[in-house]
Structure formats: C-alpha cells, structure tokens
Amino acid sequence: MTVAAHPGWIAVAGPPAVAAPLRAVDAWHAEQADGVLLVTARVAVRGDDPNLRGHFPGLAIFPGVFIIEALAQAVTLAIEAGPGGQAVLCGVRSARFLAPALDGDELTLRIAVSPDGTGGWSAAARVRLRDGTVCAQLRASFGRGGSGDA
C-alpha cells in the first residue's frame, strides 16, 4: 500500500513553493593566484525575502546558515566554472558569526580555495558588511560531486 493510499494522507505532486531552491549568491568572480582560487561573492540581504519571514518580524536578520549556503554556492560555482569539476560541501570546520547582517546590508565573501591533497578542496572565507565590518569567518571542506565523498 502506498503512502497516498493511507486514509488521511495527501500525496504531494511536487515540492511546495516554500521549498524552491535558495539563490544564495547574487554575483561572483574568481581568479587564480599562486595555486589558490580566490573567489569573491556578493549577497544582498533583503528583508522582504520569503526565506526571512519571521526571522525576525520588523528586524530581518540574515541567518548564519544562509551565509554558509552562500559560501557553498560561491565555491561550487567557481569550481564548476573552471576545470575542477563538480564540488560539494562536505563539512564546515569552523563558523564564527561576529556581527548581524540586517535588511539592506550587502555581504561580500572573500574565499580562498585550495586543493586539500585528497582530490577535494579547503575553503577559508571572511565575510564583510558593506561598511567593512567583518560579520563572519568560515572554514569548510569540499569534495568532488558524485564521488561519494559528500
């Protein structure tokens, strides 16, 4: 018996609108320097974003997990645009959130991505607000997509 056949259960035809993919990077740029991929990404904090609804009413605060998602998407875009193949976030080694990102802020992520010696990559990011305030520092590891590393 399928789940939908159980009395009271409703079959889901597709993902609900609230589950639409989150675009966490508005613009990005990458360049190589001394064997390191330097990625810069920008993200606007919009208080009217449906993903921020209720976080918090009247004072939209950009959640730290969205900063992590921006790091993941920026690194993935940069790796996939080069000869590196597909990259998948495997782990966040450290995350320090130092100042809130509020409605109207623009975040700039500066990320140094290096090969980790296992076929994956290590990333270190510093995230600044428009006024230059460091709001987050992150370290993460990435593996190759489809390799079972993620």
C-alpha positions as CSV (number, residue, x, y, z in Angstrom):
1,M,0.0,0.0,0.0
2,T,1.4,3.4,-1.0
3,V,1.6,6.3,1.4
4,A,-1.1,8.2,-0.6
5,A,-3.4,5.2,-0.2
6,H,-3.5,5.6,3.6
7,P,-6.6,7.3,4.8
8,G,-6.0,11.0,5.7
9,W,-2.7,11.2,3.9
10,I,-2.3,13.5,0.9
11,A,0.0,12.7,-2.0
12,V,2.5,15.5,-2.9
13,A,2.6,16.2,-6.6
14,G,5.7,18.4,-6.4
15,P,7.8,20.5,-4.0
16,P,5.9,23.2,-2.2
17,A,6.7,26.8,-3.3
18,V,8.5,27.5,0.0
19,A,11.0,24.7,-0.8
20,A,12.1,26.4,-4.1
21,P,15.9,26.5,-4.4
22,L,17.5,29.3,-2.5
23,R,19.7,31.5,-4.6
24,A,22.4,32.5,-2.1
25,V,24.8,34.4,-4.3
26,D,23.8,37.4,-6.4
27,A,27.2,37.9,-8.2
28,W,30.6,36.3,-8.0
29,H,34.1,36.5,-9.5
30,A,37.1,34.1,-9.3
31,E,40.8,34.3,-10.2
32,Q,43.8,32.0,-9.7
33,A,46.8,33.3,-7.7
34,D,49.8,31.1,-6.7
35,G,47.7,27.8,-6.9
36,V,44.9,29.3,-4.8
37,L,41.4,30.0,-6.3
38,L,40.3,33.4,-5.0
39,V,36.5,33.8,-5.1
40,T,34.6,36.9,-4.3
41,A,30.8,36.7,-4.0
42,R,28.2,39.3,-3.1
43,V,24.8,38.7,-1.4
44,A,22.2,41.3,-0.8
45,V,20.2,40.9,2.4
46,R,16.5,41.6,1.6
47,G,14.1,41.8,4.5
48,D,11.2,41.0,2.2
49,D,12.8,37.7,1.1
50,P,10.2,34.9,1.9
51,N,13.0,32.9,3.4
52,L,13.5,35.6,6.1
53,R,9.8,35.8,7.0
54,G,9.6,35.6,10.8
55,H,13.4,35.9,11.3
56,F,12.6,38.4,12.9
57,P,9.4,40.5,12.1
58,G,10.4,44.2,11.9
59,L,14.1,43.4,12.1
60,A,15.2,40.9,9.4
61,I,18.4,39.2,10.5
62,F,20.2,37.1,7.8
63,P,20.6,33.6,9.4
64,G,24.1,32.2,9.7
65,V,23.1,29.1,7.8
66,F,22.4,31.4,4.8
67,I,26.0,32.7,5.0
68,I,27.2,29.1,5.0
69,E,24.9,28.4,2.0
70,A,26.4,31.4,0.2
71,L,29.9,30.0,0.8
72,A,28.8,26.6,-0.6
73,Q,27.2,28.1,-3.7
74,A,30.1,30.5,-4.4
75,V,32.7,27.8,-4.2
76,T,30.6,25.4,-6.2
77,L,30.0,28.0,-9.0
78,A,33.7,28.8,-9.1
79,I,35.0,25.2,-9.1
80,E,32.4,24.2,-11.8
81,A,33.3,27.2,-14.0
82,G,37.0,26.1,-14.0
83,P,38.5,22.7,-14.8
84,G,37.8,21.4,-11.3
85,G,34.6,19.6,-11.9
86,Q,31.7,19.5,-9.5
87,A,32.2,20.5,-5.9
88,V,30.0,19.5,-2.9
89,L,30.2,20.9,0.6
90,C,31.4,18.1,2.8
91,G,31.7,19.9,6.1
92,V,32.0,23.2,8.0
93,R,35.2,23.1,10.1
94,S,34.5,26.4,11.8
95,A,32.0,29.2,11.7
96,R,32.2,32.4,13.6
97,F,29.4,34.9,13.4
98,L,30.7,38.3,14.6
99,A,28.1,40.8,13.7
100,P,24.5,40.7,12.4
101,A,23.6,41.1,8.8
102,L,20.4,43.1,8.5
103,D,17.9,44.1,5.9
104,G,19.6,46.4,3.4
105,D,23.1,45.1,4.0
106,E,25.3,43.6,1.3
107,L,27.7,40.9,2.2
108,T,31.0,40.4,0.4
109,L,32.5,36.9,0.8
110,R,36.2,36.6,0.1
111,I,37.1,33.0,-0.2
112,A,40.5,31.3,-0.6
113,V,40.0,27.8,-2.1
114,S,43.0,25.4,-2.1
115,P,43.4,21.7,-3.1
116,D,43.4,19.6,0.1
117,G,45.6,16.8,-1.1
118,T,42.7,14.2,-1.3
119,G,41.1,15.4,-4.5
120,G,38.9,17.9,-2.7
121,W,39.3,21.5,-1.6
122,S,39.6,23.5,1.6
123,A,38.0,26.9,1.8
124,A,38.6,29.8,4.1
125,A,36.2,32.8,4.0
126,R,35.9,36.2,5.5
127,V,32.5,37.9,5.2
128,R,32.2,41.6,5.4
129,L,29.2,44.0,5.5
130,R,29.1,47.0,3.2
131,D,30.7,49.2,5.8
132,G,33.7,46.8,6.1
133,T,32.7,45.2,9.3
134,V,33.7,41.5,9.4
135,C,30.4,39.7,10.2
136,A,31.6,36.1,9.7
137,Q,34.6,33.8,9.3
138,L,34.2,30.3,7.9
139,R,36.4,27.3,7.1
140,A,34.9,24.4,5.1
141,S,35.8,21.3,3.1
142,F,34.5,20.4,-0.3
143,G,34.7,17.1,-2.2
144,R,34.0,16.1,-5.7
145,G,30.4,15.6,-6.6
146,G,29.3,12.1,-7.4
147,S,32.3,10.6,-5.7
148,G,30.5,9.5,-2.5
149,D,32.6,12.0,-0.5
150,A,29.7,14.2,0.4
